[in-house]
C-alpha cells in the first residue's frame, strides 16, 4: 500500500476509512480475518462501504507466486461477482479455482 501513501504499520481503521472516502472503486483483498471481528475495524468497513475478499487460510500454506497465480486466474470472475455485491460485504476466496465465493458475516 506504499504507493497509495500507506505505511506498512497504518492502522486498519485508517486505510479502510481513506479508501471508503476515495471516489475510486476498490476491491480489497486481505488475509486479515480480524477486520470482521474487531468492532472498530468492522464498523469502519461497513461505513466505508468497501467490498472485498478474505483469502482462505490455505493461501498461507503455498508459495506466494502460486497464490498470486490463482488470484490472477480468478480475477475476471472476482471482479464481475464483487460488482454486484452489497457495499460493506466480504467473501472468502478459496484456493480452489472452481469454488464460488463464501459470504462472510461483517
C-alpha positions in Angstrom: 0.0 0.0 0.0 3.0 2.3 0.0 2.1 3.7 -3.4 -1.2 5.0 -2.1 0.5 6.7 0.8 0.1 4.0 3.5 2.9 2.8 5.6 3.1 -0.9 6.5 2.0 -0.1 10.0 -1.0 2.0 9.1 -3.9 1.0 11.4 -6.7 -0.8 9.6 -9.3 1.7 10.6 -7.2 4.5 8.9 -6.8 2.8 5.5 -10.3 1.5 5.5 -11.7 5.0 6.1 -9.4 6.5 3.5 -10.3 4.0 0.8 -14.0 4.5 1.6 -13.7 8.2 1.1 -12.0 7.8 -2.3 -14.3 8.1 -5.3 -12.5 5.2 -7.0 -14.0 1.7 -6.7 -11.8 -0.5 -4.6 -11.8 -4.3 -4.3 -9.9 -5.2 -1.1 -8.1 -8.5 -0.9 -6.8 -9.4 2.5 -5.7 -12.3 4.6 -6.8 -10.5 7.8 -9.9 -12.1 9.2 -9.7 -9.8 12.2 -11.3 -6.9 10.3 -14.6 -8.8 10.6 -14.1 -9.4 14.3 -12.7 -6.1 15.6 -15.5 -3.7 16.4 -13.8 -0.6 15.3 -12.5 -2.1 12.1 -15.8 -3.8 11.3 -17.7 -0.5 11.8 -15.2 1.4 9.6 -15.6 -1.3 6.9 -19.4 -1.0 6.9 -19.3 2.8 7.0 -16.8 2.9 4.1 -19.0 0.6 2.0 -16.0 -1.3 0.8 -16.3 -4.7 -0.8 -13.7 -7.4 -0.7 -12.3 -10.9 -0.4 -10.6 -12.6 2.5 -8.1 -15.2 1.5 -8.8 -18.7 2.8 -6.2 -20.0 5.2 -4.9 -22.4 2.5 -3.2 -19.4 0.8 -0.8 -19.2 3.7 0.4 -22.7 3.1 1.5 -22.2 -0.5 4.3 -20.2 -2.2 3.3 -16.6 -2.9 3.8 -17.0 -6.6 1.2 -19.8 -6.7 -1.3 -17.8 -4.6 -0.8 -14.9 -7.0 -1.4 -17.1 -10.0 -4.7 -18.2 -8.5 -5.8 -14.6 -7.9 -4.8 -13.6 -11.5 -6.6 -16.6 -12.9 -9.8 -15.9 -10.9 -9.7 -12.0 -11.3 -12.2 -11.6 -14.1 -14.8 -13.7 -12.2 -14.0 -12.0 -8.9 -14.4 -8.5 -10.5 -17.7 -9.4 -12.0 -19.0 -11.0 -8.8 -18.0 -8.2 -6.5 -19.5 -5.5 -8.7 -23.0 -6.9 -7.9 -22.2 -7.3 -4.1 -23.7 -5.0 -1.5 -21.4 -2.3 -0.1 -19.7 -3.4 3.1 -19.7 -7.1 2.1 -16.8 -9.6 2.3 -16.4 -13.1 0.8 -13.9 -15.8 1.5 -11.8 -16.6 -1.5 -11.0 -20.3 -1.7 -7.8 -21.6 -3.3 -10.0 -23.9 -5.4 -10.4 -22.3 -8.8 -13.8 -23.9 -9.3 -15.3 -22.9 -6.0 -17.6 -19.9 -5.6 -17.2 -17.2 -3.0 -18.4 -17.8 0.5 -20.2 -14.8 2.1 -18.7 -13.8 5.5 -20.6 -12.0 8.2 -19.2 -8.5 8.8 
